Amino acid sequence: MNRTERLLDLIAYLLNSSEPVSWREIKNHFPEDYARGIEESNQRKFERDKAELITLGIPIDYKSGPEVSKDGYAIREDKLFLREIEFNPAESSLLMLSADAVRENLNFPYQPQLKSALYKIISVSQVTPPPPEMKISFPKGGATGKWPNLVHQIREALERKKSIEIEYYAFSTRETTRRKVNPYGLILRRGHWTLVGWDHLRQGLRCFVLSRMSEVIVNRRRPGSPDYAIPSDFSLKPYQNQQPWELAIHEPVRVSVEISEHRLPELLPQLTRAVPRGENRFDIDVTHRSGFVSWILELKTDARVLAPAEMRNKISRTLRNLL
Amino acid sequence: MNVADRINRILLIMSYVSQNQGIWLDDLAKKVEMRPQDLLKEMEFMLLIGKPPFRPDDYVDIYVEDQRVFIEYDQMLNRPLRFTRSEAVALLVSLQLLDPEVDPDAVESLKSKIQEVIDRSEDPRSRIENRVVVDRPSRPVSEHFALLRQAVEEHLKVRIDYYSLTRNETLSRKVRPYHLTKRLGYWYVEGYCELRRDVRTFKFDRILAADLLNDSFSLPEGVDVRRGGNNFLRFPGDRQMRVYFDADVAPWIKEQWGDSVEPGEDGGVVLTLESETLEFPSRLVLRFAPHARPLSPPELIEKVQRDARKVLSLYDAPVSAS
């Protein structure tokens, strides 16, 4: 019997049983699958099947104790089904607005899962099309079609907490290195997928842009056991809106800037970690001078560094080079 | 398709047909994204579910009559299963794309309803939704969002004060807003600009003021937000500008501009842009200075020098106290 058939039969068998079923009964019902050869291998096979069904959303428990008629395995029917969800038309329309952006997009890490979640929702509730006047777009990935594969591989590694080996071309050093990384999170930043993880080579947290990876190999050893734990104090938030001057390249330099009023609505979201010093003056802790100077120069006369003199001089020198 | 995905699909077919007895075979095939002939094969396989000895009604009987699909069985799988962990995360991650401003009440209640369903079926300790982020941190989109949405829905013209980055100037314009789109985390309004007499895209972050006008317009034929996007954010105009970037920054330029880049001297690259104004190419040179140099046309070289001098004047002058 193939595995798909066995798992479906197991679901049917457990659901149709009026009381928990023992391991002996399961073996008797599936003699070809769980009662041949070594007992320990049969038990492991059953545990693997049970884990797969639990992943599919089928809650199988081992019940024992005075409250059950007999010890054994059973499906918790109270947790088995999706409850009816009542969306009003506006909610349903918004759900489809966000889903439409990604459900056909292979560059979305959970594309197949989102589709099956939507099928389930459609089965239990009425849905309304997205608002006709709005659209949300999601980047489709690199022209080579490499991203979607990498995104899905890394998402899978992240879910199971498996280490990966990558071949990575670092723009800053112009070198390709092979690195082992423990993935901590995946962020879409300015249209580029970026992996945040523990870099075994540098012994620290690093960001890796997926389009600069040429190979990703997920550790296939002990697939059911995680390779690492993500520290409880780790958060993706600092990386989510990270600005070019916030890359940790050197010790922080506090820089005071003045921004033209008409640019504030656009630039304020970039200055969430800056300290306001009046309506349009801010103190920014810069840990990557070059990134900061690029940002300031692109803004031309809409932003001006007030202090320190060191930063003002660096900007002047850079500009004089253009004359 | 792996075992888990196939089982998931079979269970979906069972619950979907249970809820929609007599669904057309072709419609069901579309729903589950299979060819009708493949669906029929899968239905044959479904007849094998269950192990003898069968009790009455133990087996799954799924069949087609006059191109309609029916299912009969006495098992419990007649409703969709709870969300799997990955499906729950998929929903939560996709909902990150919805900004509250889109519809403050509905966005909040939608997110809380989905969260509630997940909370009922998920072990909270095993969540990983905060491990994948597809949008920038939640922040106010624009104080003008609701007004522009109303204008789009009611086909009313608006007057906006808009800062144009490509012209480096703020002008008041009358606009017929066609639709709202979000790309790479930013919202835009696309519509006909009466000042430029053409369709233009306006970034919400650069709309400094907006007023609804008591002046309606008809949406031109063929305007469809679902099909749009080809001209999105393309610089109007066809003047060619060429900029050289040295080897230190060449990888970033190649990554960002791809097809518009050719190899240049000493490991650098030459980027060719088409733009109506000199403003954007000049800003690009300043941003990458001292690793960028304008090549052509001569007006761009002059513009970069003018801009550099203007910015330099800010640093030659002493800083006044606030």
Interface residues (C-beta under 8 A of the other chain):
Chain A: R3 T4 E5 L7 L8 D9 I11 A12 Y13 L15 N16 H29 F30 E52 T55 L56 G57 I58 P59 E77 K79 L80 F81 L82 R83 I85 E86 F87 N88 A90 E91 S93 L94 L95 L97 S98 A99 A101 V102 R103 F108 P109 Y110 Q111 P112 Q113 L114 K115 S116 A117 Y119 K120 S123 V124 P132 E133 M134 K135 I136 S137 F138 P139 A143 R155 L158 E159 Y169 F171 R174 Y184 G185 L186 I187 L188 R190 G191 V209 S211 R212 I230 S235 L236 K237 Q240 N241 H262 R263 P265 E266 P269 T272 R277 G278 R281 S294 W295 L297 E298 K300 T301 R304 V305 L306 A307 R312 I315 S316 T318 L319 R320 N321 L322 L323
Chain B: V3 A4 D5 R6 I7 N8 R9 I10 L11 L12 S15 Y16 Q19 K31 V32 E33 F45 L48 I49 G50 K51 R55 D58 V60 Q75 M76 L77 R79 P80 L81 R82 F83 T84 R85 S86 E87 A88 V89 A90 L91 V93 S94 L95 L97 L98 V102 D103 D105 A106 V107 S109 L110 K113 I114 V117 R120 S121 I128 N130 R131 V132 V133 V134 D135 R136 P137 R139 S142 R149 V152 E153 Y163 N168 T170 H179 L180 T181 K182 R183 L184 K203 D205 R206 I207 L208 V225 R226 G228 G229 A247 P251 W252 E255 G258 R283 L284 V285 L286 R287 F288 A289 P290 V304 Q305 D307 A308 R309 K310 V311 L312 L314 Y315 D316 V319 S322
